[in-house]
Amino acid sequence: MIRTFERSGVRFQYPGNWSVETEDTGLGWAATLTSPDTALLVAALRPEAASPAELAAEALAVMKLEYRELDAEPAVESIAGRPAVGHDVDFLTLDTTAVCRIRALDAPAGPLLLLSQCTQFDRVRLDPVLRAVVASLQLSEA
C-alpha cells in the first residue's frame, strides 16, 4: 500500500509500512519518514531560509557538528522539474557507514529541504525506495 503526504503544496508518496511524524517549526514544518529498517527521509519547508543553497549548506553544517568522520561532495539535480542543490554525504555512525543525500529546492511556499539516508548495509535495497519517494514529489500552490 502506498500513502500520500500533502502539506503547503508539497505532495509525495511513500511506502505504507513507513511511519511519518510531523512537526511545526514556526513558519514552516518538518515531516520525518522512517522505514522499518534504517532508511529515513526528512522533508522540511523553511520559508525563512534565504535560498535553497543556504538551506542545504545549513543542513550540512549541522551534520558536520555531529559526525566528525564525514565526507561530502556538492550535488545538483532536478527534482519536481526544479533545480535542487545540495550534497552527497557519507559518514560513520556506530559501526557502519551511512549514506545521505541533502537536497534543497524552491517550492511555492519557500525553500524545501529533502534529506534522505540509510546505512551502507541497506543501501542496495532501500536507496531505490528513497529515490522513488523523492521522484514522486509534486509542488503546487498551497
LINMO-V478943 format. One record per residue. RES is the residue in three letters. PSI is psi as a letter, one per 20 degrees, with the letter a starting at -180 (NA if undefined). BURIAL is 1 if it has 16 or more other ideal C-beta (glycine too) atoms within 10 Angstrom, else 0. Layout:
res: [RES & RES]
psi: [PSI & PSI]
burial: [BURIAL & BURIAL]
This chain:
res: [MET & ILE & ARG & THR & PHE & GLU & ARG & SER & GLY & VAL & ARG & PHE & GLN & TYR & PRO & GLY & ASN & TRP & SER & VAL & GLU & THR & GLU & ASP & THR & GLY & LEU & GLY & TRP & ALA & ALA & THR & LEU & THR & SER & PRO & ASP & THR & ALA & LEU & LEU & VAL & ALA & ALA & LEU & ARG & PRO & GLU & ALA & ALA & SER & PRO & ALA & GLU & LEU & ALA & ALA & GLU & ALA & LEU & ALA & VAL & MET & LYS & LEU & GLU & TYR & ARG & GLU & LEU & ASP & ALA & GLU & PRO & ALA & VAL & GLU & SER & ILE & ALA & GLY & ARG & PRO & ALA & VAL & GLY & HIS & ASP & VAL & ASP & PHE & LEU & THR & LEU & ASP & THR & THR & ALA & VAL & CYS & ARG & ILE & ARG & ALA & LEU & ASP & ALA & PRO & ALA & GLY & PRO & LEU & LEU & LEU & LEU & SER & GLN & CYS & THR & GLN & PHE & ASP & ARG & VAL & ARG & LEU & ASP & PRO & VAL & LEU & ARG & ALA & VAL & VAL & ALA & SER & LEU & GLN & LEU & SER & GLU & ALA]
psi: [p & p & r & p & p & p & p & k & j & p & p & r & q & q & q & h & j & q & q & p & p & q & p & p & l & d & h & b & r & p & p & o & p & p & r & i & c & j & q & q & p & p & p & p & p & m & h & i & q & h & r & h & g & g & g & g & h & g & g & g & g & g & h & h & h & h & o & h & n & p & p & q & p & q & q & p & r & p & p & k & j & q & p & p & q & b & q & p & p & p & q & p & p & d & j & r & p & q & p & q & p & p & q & q & r & p & r & h & j & r & p & p & p & o & o & q & q & r & q & h & h & j & g & h & h & h & g & h & g & g & h & h & g & g & h & i & p & q & p & r & p & NA]
burial: [0 & 0 & 0 & 0 & 1 & 0 & 0 & 1 & 1 & 1 & 0 & 1 & 1 & 1 & 0 & 0 & 0 & 1 & 0 & 0 & 0 & 0 & 0 & 0 & 0 & 0 & 0 & 1 & 1 & 1 & 1 & 0 & 1 & 0 & 1 & 0 & 0 & 1 & 1 & 1 & 1 & 1 & 1 & 1 & 1 & 1 & 0 & 0 & 1 & 0 & 0 & 1 & 0 & 0 & 1 & 1 & 1 & 1 & 1 & 1 & 0 & 0 & 1 & 0 & 0 & 0 & 1 & 0 & 0 & 1 & 0 & 1 & 0 & 0 & 0 & 0 & 0 & 0 & 1 & 1 & 0 & 0 & 0 & 1 & 1 & 1 & 1 & 0 & 1 & 1 & 1 & 0 & 0 & 0 & 0 & 0 & 0 & 1 & 1 & 1 & 1 & 1 & 1 & 1 & 1 & 1 & 1 & 0 & 1 & 1 & 1 & 1 & 1 & 1 & 1 & 1 & 1 & 1 & 1 & 0 & 0 & 1 & 1 & 0 & 0 & 1 & 1 & 0 & 1 & 1 & 0 & 0 & 1 & 1 & 0 & 0 & 1 & 0 & 1 & 0 & 0 & 0]
